[in-house]
């Protein structure tokens, strides 16, 4: 059962490098997040997810952790992060940190000890090593010839990210340790120790990177990895009962019963992001919220979503983000009017919504060279655009010192430029989130039922006592409704109900009671 406070939670994801630089070095910092907490609250967001801010050589933007218990110097100090927790809590904002449990940096002291020729030592089996210096790893990705130790090590992602050893569900070689091996259990306890450290200092939980990646040769249902997370959840429930875990797994039917409170629907080929916000799967762009999509079909999303929703209702939440640091921004495909309708849908669905910094003003994806292992993802990690002028308000430093360049376009969207326009994307987000907070039926646990998902008709769905409808097309659409309608709580474009018939004007959205 998910933690109660998630029922009315709306998260704001902050990529700390790019949010707000307060010391002029061109890189965002913790003080910049503290400075902008009132802004976050003004959006209607009452929780943060902060991408990794721990000590790192930054070969993968901080997802290569060198010290789990130390804030990276470029962001500040541990004390600065503790102060952020306190300042956020004072404003009613919870804070999740990004936990990377499956691998570390190759510069982590654990790995240096594990890679040493001086074997055995307490860290010999903290990582997965073969028993020979050349290959011999079967189908697992590995690195050889990089260590004094006579062995090759398994990696999870980049070369610099050796996999921590949580064991093998079905070991096939002598060097593949079972899940109950004492050294494997020590890895699990070390990660619990990291979690205790930050929760003890005021963190409210963790978004868990590559949450399904722990146990090797796991089965199709990830039963080994699920067993580890159930063990972690027992620890959290006993020691930190309000702590939340959000999985980067994209299989809520597996992750939520394993102890996670929420899981994203994002990276799967049939995810909400692909079907609703950017069509990855078709030579013709049928992104659902594109006004001129030639063959829009909401069931490309619902065919997966409804299955997972039914399997996890009452267990945990499906999280629908606008995007994240690993995906192209929605403004890559959608203009401001299309984004307003897309966000109206995302923010009125069950589960827990996540708003990626800058999506509230329609920040663009920029074509950029790779930075810190970002590759194509780099273009979604550019500095937040606060106001016109120097570096768009992100930093007072020199432009050539910035972590990444700001949008150079003369019409680059900014917070300041949208504040005064009640119909701006920024203020539309605020109005939608205000409505979500005001209506319990629109929150995470509110009832949900699809009423109409036919091609050529408006999408209509029910949340408790509320009926919602959206027409993203450029044409007038209609359908029949059951029941009485007393008022429209929110409307974009034109919507009219007469004698049980709902008529939706082009690019329209309505919430009816």
C-alpha positions in Angstrom: 0.0 0.0 0.0 1.5 3.3 -1.1 2.2 6.0 1.5 -0.8 8.1 2.3 1.0 11.4 1.5 1.3 10.4 -2.1 -2.4 10.7 -2.5 -2.2 14.5 -3.2 1.5 14.6 -4.3 2.7 16.3 -7.5 6.4 16.0 -8.1 8.8 18.5 -9.7 11.9 16.9 -11.1 15.1 19.0 -10.8 18.3 18.3 -12.7 20.5 20.2 -10.3 23.3 21.0 -12.7 20.8 23.1 -14.7 18.2 24.6 -12.4 19.7 27.7 -10.8 23.3 28.8 -10.3 23.8 31.1 -7.3 27.6 31.4 -7.2 28.4 32.2 -10.8 30.4 29.1 -11.7 27.9 28.1 -14.4 26.6 25.0 -12.7 23.4 24.8 -10.7 23.6 24.3 -7.0 21.6 23.4 -3.9 21.3 27.0 -2.9 19.6 27.6 -6.2 17.0 25.0 -5.4 16.4 26.6 -2.0 16.0 30.0 -3.6 13.3 28.7 -5.9 11.2 26.7 -3.5 8.5 29.3 -3.5 8.3 29.1 -7.3 8.0 25.3 -7.1 5.2 25.7 -4.6 3.5 28.3 -6.8 3.2 25.7 -9.5 1.2 23.4 -7.3 4.1 21.0 -6.8 4.5 19.7 -3.2 7.3 17.3 -3.8 10.7 17.2 -5.4 12.8 14.6 -7.1 16.4 15.7 -7.4 18.6 13.9 -9.8 21.9 12.6 -8.3 23.8 15.2 -6.3 26.4 12.9 -4.8 30.1 13.0 -5.2 31.0 11.7 -8.7 33.5 12.0 -11.5 30.4 12.8 -13.6 31.0 10.5 -16.5 27.3 9.8 -16.5 26.0 13.0 -15.0 26.2 11.8 -11.4 24.7 8.3 -12.0 28.3 7.1 -11.5 28.5 7.6 -7.7 31.9 7.9 -6.0 30.6 8.5 -2.5 26.9 7.8 -1.6 27.1 9.9 1.6 28.8 13.0 0.3 27.2 15.9 -1.8 29.3 16.7 -4.9 31.3 19.9 -4.2 30.0 21.6 -7.3 26.5 21.6 -5.7 27.5 22.5 -2.2 27.9 20.5 1.0 26.0 17.9 3.0 24.9 20.7 5.3 23.4 22.6 2.3 21.3 19.6 1.4 20.2 19.1 5.0 19.1 22.8 5.0 17.2 22.2 1.7 15.3 19.4 3.4 14.4 21.7 6.3 13.4 24.6 4.0 11.3 22.4 1.8 9.5 20.8 4.7 8.7 24.2 6.1 6.9 25.0 2.9 5.1 21.6 2.8 7.3 20.1 0.1 8.8 16.6 0.4 12.1 15.7 -1.2 13.2 12.5 -2.9 16.8 11.9 -3.8 18.0 9.7 -6.7 19.4 6.4 -5.5 21.6 4.4 -7.8 21.8 0.9 -6.2 22.9 -1.2 -9.1 26.3 0.2 -9.8 28.9 2.7 -8.6 31.7 4.7 -10.3 34.9 2.8 -10.9 36.4 5.4 -8.6 34.3 4.4 -5.6 36.6 3.2 -2.8 34.6 -0.1 -2.7 35.6 -0.8 -6.3 39.2 0.2 -5.9 39.5 -2.3 -3.0 37.6 -4.9 -5.0 39.8 -4.4 -8.0 43.1 -4.6 -6.0 45.5 -7.5 -6.5 45.4 -7.9 -2.7 42.7 -10.5 -2.4 40.7 -11.5 -0.5 39.5 -8.3 1.3 36.1 -7.1 2.7 35.2 -5.8 -0.8 36.4 -8.8 -2.9 32.8 -9.7 -3.8 31.1 -6.3 -3.5 31.1 -6.3 -7.4 30.8 -9.2 -9.9 34.1 -10.6 -11.0 34.9 -13.5 -13.2 37.7 -15.9 -12.1 39.9 -15.1 -15.1 41.3 -11.9 -16.6 40.0 -12.6 -20.1 36.3 -12.7 -21.0 34.5 -15.7 -19.7 31.4 -13.7 -18.8 28.9 -15.5 -21.0 26.2 -13.1 -22.1 26.9 -10.4 -19.5 28.5 -7.1 -20.5 32.0 -7.0 -19.0 35.3 -5.0 -18.9 38.7 -6.8 -19.0 42.2 -5.6 -18.7 41.5 -2.6 -16.5 42.4 -3.9 -13.1 45.3 -5.5 -11.2 43.0 -8.3 -10.1 43.0 -11.3 -12.3 39.4 -11.1 -13.4 36.9 -9.3 -15.6 34.1 -7.2 -14.0 30.5 -7.0 -15.1 29.1 -3.6 -15.9 25.5 -2.3 -15.8 25.7 0.6 -18.3 28.9 2.5 -19.2 32.4 1.1 -18.7 32.8 3.3 -15.7 29.8 1.7 -13.9 30.7 -1.7 -12.4 27.7 -3.7 -11.3 27.3 -4.2 -7.5 26.9 -7.8 -6.5 23.4 -8.7 -5.4 23.9 -12.3 -6.5 22.5 -14.6 -9.3 19.1 -16.2 -9.1 20.5 -19.2 -10.9 24.3 -19.3 -10.7 26.0 -21.1 -13.7 29.6 -20.6 -12.9 31.7 -20.8 -9.6 32.2 -17.0 -9.6 28.5 -16.4 -9.8 27.4 -16.1 -6.2 23.9 -17.0 -5.0 21.6 -14.4 -3.5 22.1 -15.7 0.0 25.9 -15.6 0.0 27.2 -13.6 2.9 29.1 -11.2 0.7 26.1 -10.6 -1.5 23.9 -9.9 1.6 26.6 -7.4 2.6 26.0 -5.4 -0.6 22.3 -5.2 0.2 23.0 -4.1 3.8 25.5 -1.5 2.5 22.7 0.0 0.3 20.3 0.0 3.3 22.9 1.9 5.2 23.1 4.6 2.5 19.3 4.9 2.6 19.3 5.2 6.4 21.9 7.9 6.2 19.9 10.3 4.0 16.5 9.4 5.6 18.0 10.2 9.0 19.0 13.6 7.7 15.5 14.5 6.5 15.2 13.0 3.0 11.6 11.7 2.3 12.5 8.7 0.1 14.1 7.8 -3.2 13.6 7.6 -6.9 15.5 4.4 -7.7 17.6 4.3 -10.8 17.5 1.0 -12.9 15.5 -0.6 -10.1 15.2 -3.9 -12.0 18.9 -4.3 -12.5 20.1 -5.9 -9.3 20.0 -9.7 -9.5 21.6 -11.3 -12.5 20.1 -14.2 -14.5 16.8 -13.2 -12.8 13.7 -14.8 -14.2 11.0 -13.1 -16.4 9.2 -11.9 -13.3 12.3 -10.6 -11.7 11.6 -12.6 -8.6 15.1 -12.3 -7.2 15.2 -8.5 -7.6 11.7 -8.3 -6.2 12.7 -10.3 -3.1 15.5 -7.7 -2.4 13.1 -4.8 -2.7 10.6 -6.5 -0.4 13.4 -6.9 2.1 14.3 -3.2 1.8 10.6 -2.3 2.2 10.4 -4.2 5.5 13.4 -2.2 6.8 11.8 1.1 5.7 8.4 0.3 7.2 10.1 -0.6 10.5 12.5 2.4 10.7 11.1 5.1 8.3 7.4 4.3 7.8 6.7 7.5 5.7 9.6 6.9 3.3 8.6 6.6 -0.3 10.2 4.5 -3.1 9.6 5.4 -6.8 10.9 2.9 -9.3 12.6 3.4 -12.6 11.3 0.0 -13.7 8.4 0.7 -16.0 6.7 -2.5 -15.0 4.3 -1.4 -12.2 2.7 -4.8 -12.2 6.1 -6.2 -10.9 7.6 -3.3 -8.9 4.6 -2.2 -6.9 3.9 -5.6 -5.3 7.6 -5.7 -4.5 7.4 -2.7 -2.2 7.6 0.4 -4.4 5.0 3.1 -3.9 5.0 4.2 -7.5 6.6 3.3 -10.9 6.9 5.3 -14.0 5.1 4.6 -17.3 7.8 6.1 -19.5 10.5 4.0 -21.1 8.4 1.2 -22.5 7.9 1.4 -26.3 4.1 1.7 -25.6 4.5 4.2 -22.8 2.4 7.3 -22.3 5.3 9.3 -23.6 5.6 7.5 -26.9 1.9 7.3 -27.6 0.8 10.7 -26.1 3.7 13.1 -26.3 6.1 11.9 -29.0 5.4 9.0 -31.4 8.5 6.9 -31.5 6.9 3.9 -33.2 5.6 5.0 -36.5 7.0 6.5 -39.7 4.0 8.8 -39.6 3.8 11.0 -36.5 0.5 10.0 -34.7 1.4 11.6 -31.4 -2.1 11.7 -29.8 -2.0 15.3 -28.7 -0.8 16.7 -32.1 -3.6 18.7 -33.6 -2.9 17.2 -37.1 -2.1 13.6 -36.2 -3.5 11.6 -39.2 -4.4 8.5 -37.3 -4.6 9.3 -33.6 -5.6 6.5 -31.3 -5.7 6.8 -27.5 -5.8 3.0 -27.2 -2.1 2.8 -28.1 -1.7 4.1 -24.6 -4.8 2.5 -22.9 -4.0 -1.0 -24.1 -1.0 -1.0 -21.8 -2.1 1.5 -19.1 -5.5 -0.1 -18.3 -3.9 -3.5 -17.9 -1.4 -2.2 -15.4 -3.9 0.0 -13.7 -6.2 -3.0 -13.0 -3.2 -5.0 -11.7 -2.0 -2.4 -9.3 -5.1 -0.6 -8.1 -4.9 -0.4 -4.3 -1.2 -1.6 -4.3 0.6 1.5 -5.5 0.6 4.2 -8.2 1.5 4.6 -11.8 3.5 7.8 -12.3 2.9 9.8 -15.5 5.7 12.3 -16.1 5.7 15.1 -18.6 9.2 13.7 -19.5 12.5 13.4 -17.7 16.2 13.9 -18.1 16.5 10.8 -20.3 13.8 11.7 -22.9 13.1 14.4 -25.5 11.1 17.2 -24.1 7.4 17.2 -25.1 7.9 20.6 -26.8 9.9 18.7 -29.4 6.7 17.5 -31.0 3.9 19.7 -29.4 3.3 23.4 -29.5 2.0 25.4 -26.5 -1.7 24.8 -27.2 -1.1 21.0 -27.7 0.9 20.9 -24.5 -1.9 22.5 -22.5 -4.2 19.7 -23.5 -1.6 17.0 -22.9 -0.9 18.3 -19.4 -4.6 18.6 -18.8 -4.8 14.9 -19.4 -1.7 13.9 -17.4 -2.6 16.0 -14.4 -6.1 14.7 -14.1 -5.2 11.0 -14.3 -4.9 8.6 -11.4 -1.5 8.0 -9.8 1.3 10.5 -9.2 2.2 13.1 -11.8 5.8 14.3 -12.3 6.6 17.7 -13.9 10.1 18.0 -15.4 11.7 21.4 -14.7 11.0 23.7 -17.6 8.2 21.7 -19.2 5.8 24.1 -17.5 7.0 26.9 -19.8 7.5 24.7 -22.8 11.3 24.6 -22.9 12.6 23.2 -26.1 14.8 20.2 -26.8 18.1 21.5 -28.2 20.4 19.6 -30.5 23.7 19.6 -28.6 26.9 17.6 -28.4 27.1 15.1 -25.6 27.9 16.3 -22.1 28.7 14.0 -19.2 27.5 10.9 -21.0 24.2 12.5 -22.0 24.4 11.9 -25.8 21.0 12.6 -27.3 19.6 13.2 -23.8 21.9 16.3 -23.4 19.4 18.5 -25.3 16.8 18.0 -22.5 19.1 19.0 -19.7 19.7 22.7 -20.6 19.6 25.5 -18.0 16.2 26.6 -16.7 14.9 29.7 -18.4 13.9 32.2 -15.7 13.9 35.6 -17.4 15.1 37.5 -20.4 18.7 38.7 -20.3 22.0 37.2 -19.4 21.9 33.4 -19.5 18.1 33.6 -19.3 18.4 34.2 -15.5 20.1 30.8 -14.8 23.5 32.2 -13.9 25.5 35.4 -13.6 28.6 33.6 -14.8 30.1 33.8 -18.2 28.2 32.1 -21.0 31.1 29.9 -21.9 31.3 28.6 -18.4 27.7 27.3 -18.3 27.1 23.6 -17.8 25.1 23.7 -21.0 24.1 26.6 -23.3 20.7 28.2 -22.8 18.2 28.3 -25.7 19.6 31.0 -28.0 16.3 31.7 -29.8 14.9 35.2 -29.5 11.5 33.7 -28.5 12.9 31.3 -25.9 10.2 30.8 -23.3 10.8 32.1 -19.8 9.0 32.1 -16.5 9.1 35.9 -16.4 7.6 36.1 -19.9 4.7 33.9 -19.0 3.9 35.1 -15.5 1.6 37.9 -16.5 -0.4 36.0 -19.1 -3.3 34.1 -17.6 -3.5 31.8 -20.7 0.2 31.0 -20.8 1.4 27.4 -20.5 2.8 28.2 -17.1 -0.5 29.5 -15.7 -2.4 26.7 -17.3 -0.2 24.3 -15.4 -0.9 26.2 -12.2 -4.7 26.2 -12.8 -4.7 22.5 -13.6 -2.7 21.6 -10.5 -4.9 23.8 -8.3 -7.9 22.0 -9.6 -6.3 18.6 -8.9 -5.5 19.6 -5.3 -9.1 21.0 -4.8 -10.9 17.9 -6.0 -10.2 14.6 -4.2 -11.6 12.7 -7.2 -8.7 14.0 -9.4 -6.0 12.9 -7.0 -4.0 9.7 -7.0 -6.6 7.3 -5.6 -9.7 8.8 -7.1 -11.9 6.4 -9.1 -11.2 6.1 -12.8 -13.2 4.7 -15.7 -12.8 5.2 -19.5 -16.2 6.2 -21.0 -15.2 6.8 -24.7 -11.9 6.0 -26.4 -13.2 5.5 -30.0 -11.3 7.0 -32.9 -13.0 10.1 -34.2 -14.7 10.9 -30.9 -13.5 12.9 -27.9 -11.8 11.0 -25.2 -14.1 10.8 -22.2 -13.2 9.5 -18.8 -14.7 9.6 -15.3 -13.0 10.4 -12.0 -15.5 9.8 -9.3 -18.2 12.4 -9.6 -16.4 14.2 -12.4 -16.5 13.6 -16.1 -13.6 14.8 -18.2 -13.3 15.1 -22.0 -10.5 16.1 -24.3 -10.5 16.7 -28.1 -6.9 17.3 -29.3 -7.9 17.4 -33.0 -8.6 20.5 -35.1 -12.2 19.4 -35.7 -15.4 19.5 -33.8 -16.2 16.1 -32.2 -19.2 14.7 -30.3 -20.3 11.8 -28.2 -23.2 10.9 -25.9 -23.0 11.2 -22.1 -25.0 9.4 -19.4 -26.1 11.3 -16.3 -26.7 14.9 -15.4 -24.2 17.7 -15.7 -24.5 20.6 -13.2 -21.4 22.7 -13.9 -18.1 22.9 -15.7 -15.2 23.2 -13.3 -12.6 23.8 -15.9 -12.7 24.4 -19.6 -10.3 25.1 -22.5 -11.8 25.8 -25.8 -15.5 25.0 -26.3 -17.5 22.2 -24.8 -21.3 22.0 -24.6 -23.6 19.4 -23.2 -27.2 19.4 -24.4 -29.7 16.6 -23.9 -27.0 14.1 -23.1 -24.9 15.0 -26.1 -21.3 16.3 -25.5 -20.0 18.6 -28.3 -16.3 19.4 -28.1 -14.8 22.2 -30.2 -11.3 21.9 -31.7 -8.5 21.5 -29.2 -10.7 21.5 -26.2 -10.8 20.1 -22.7 -13.5 20.1 -20.0 -14.1 18.9 -16.4 -17.8 18.5 -15.7 -19.5 17.8 -12.4 
